[in-house]
């Protein structure tokens, strides 16, 4: 069984037991959360596609850790003046474990 979930503007294909990295969730480690809107639920013999979401379907996940992604750097250089600027960014992330998928 798997589901396609829209959470914080992104779509994820999840199965029970999967570890998924999503944008930071404001909850503590070990908490259970419901992931956004379920767009599709597929079982071994049937597939339910939402219009736009599957009514009554939900995906439950447990927060495993909060961490940060690898650093992304950008470099700006202005010709003739030799002006240089380097920027760095590390995105805040949450790793969740999918515990349960219920079809509507």
C-alpha positions as CSV (number, residue, x, y, z in Angstrom):
1,X,0.0,0.0,0.0
2,X,1.2,3.5,-0.8
3,X,-0.1,7.0,-0.9
4,X,0.7,10.3,-2.5
5,X,0.5,13.2,0.0
6,X,0.7,17.0,-0.5
7,X,2.5,18.5,2.5
8,X,3.7,22.1,2.7
9,X,3.5,22.6,-1.0
10,X,5.4,19.5,-2.0
11,X,4.2,16.0,-3.0
12,X,5.6,12.8,-1.5
13,X,5.0,9.1,-2.3
14,X,5.0,7.2,1.0
15,X,4.6,3.7,2.3
16,X,4.3,2.5,5.9
17,X,7.8,2.3,7.4
18,X,9.3,4.9,5.0
19,X,11.6,7.6,6.3
20,X,10.9,10.9,4.6
21,X,12.7,14.2,4.9
22,X,10.2,17.2,4.8
23,X,10.5,20.9,5.6
24,X,10.6,21.8,9.4
25,X,7.5,20.8,11.4
26,X,6.8,22.8,14.6
27,X,6.5,19.8,16.9
28,X,8.9,17.9,19.2
29,X,10.7,14.7,18.4
30,X,8.6,11.6,19.0
31,X,5.2,13.3,18.3
32,X,2.7,11.9,16.0
33,X,1.5,14.1,13.2
34,X,-1.0,13.8,10.3
35,X,0.6,14.6,6.9
36,X,-1.4,17.0,4.8
37,X,-3.8,16.2,2.0
38,X,-3.9,12.6,0.6
39,X,-4.2,12.8,-3.2
40,X,-4.0,9.1,-4.1
41,X,-4.2,5.8,-2.2
42,X,-3.2,2.6,-3.9
43,X,-3.6,-0.9,-2.5
44,X,-2.6,-4.3,-4.1
45,X,-5.9,-4.6,-6.0
46,X,-7.4,-1.0,-6.3
47,X,-6.4,2.6,-6.6
48,X,-8.4,5.6,-5.3
49,X,-7.6,8.9,-6.9
50,X,-8.9,12.0,-5.2
51,X,-10.8,14.9,-6.8
52,X,-8.6,16.7,-5.6
53,X,-8.2,14.8,-2.3
54,X,-9.4,11.3,-1.1
55,X,-12.1,11.9,1.4
56,X,-11.5,10.2,4.7
57,X,-8.0,9.1,3.9
58,X,-5.1,10.1,6.2
59,X,-1.4,9.4,6.6
60,X,0.1,9.4,10.1
61,X,3.8,9.9,10.8
62,X,6.1,10.0,13.8
63,X,8.8,12.8,14.0
64,X,12.2,11.2,14.2
65,X,14.7,14.1,14.2
66,X,15.1,17.7,13.4
67,X,18.3,18.7,11.4
68,X,19.6,20.9,8.7
69,X,20.4,20.1,5.1
70,X,23.8,20.4,3.5
71,X,25.0,24.0,2.8
72,X,24.0,25.6,-0.5
73,X,26.4,28.4,-1.5
74,X,26.0,31.1,-4.1
75,X,28.7,33.4,-5.3
76,X,28.1,36.9,-6.8
77,X,30.8,38.7,-8.7
78,X,30.6,42.1,-10.3
79,X,32.9,42.6,-13.2
80,X,35.3,45.6,-13.4
81,X,34.8,46.5,-9.7
82,X,36.0,43.2,-8.4
83,X,33.2,43.1,-5.9
84,X,32.6,39.6,-4.5
85,X,29.9,38.3,-2.2
86,X,29.4,34.7,-1.1
87,X,26.1,33.6,0.5
88,X,25.4,30.3,2.3
89,X,22.1,28.7,3.4
90,X,21.1,25.5,5.3
91,X,17.5,24.5,5.0
92,X,15.8,23.3,8.2
93,X,14.4,19.8,7.8
94,X,12.5,17.2,9.8
95,X,12.8,13.4,9.2
96,X,9.6,11.5,9.8
97,X,8.7,7.8,9.8
98,X,5.4,6.9,8.2
99,X,3.5,4.8,10.7
100,X,0.0,4.3,9.1
101,X,-2.0,4.9,6.0
102,X,-5.8,4.7,6.2
103,X,-7.9,4.7,3.0
104,X,-11.2,6.6,3.2
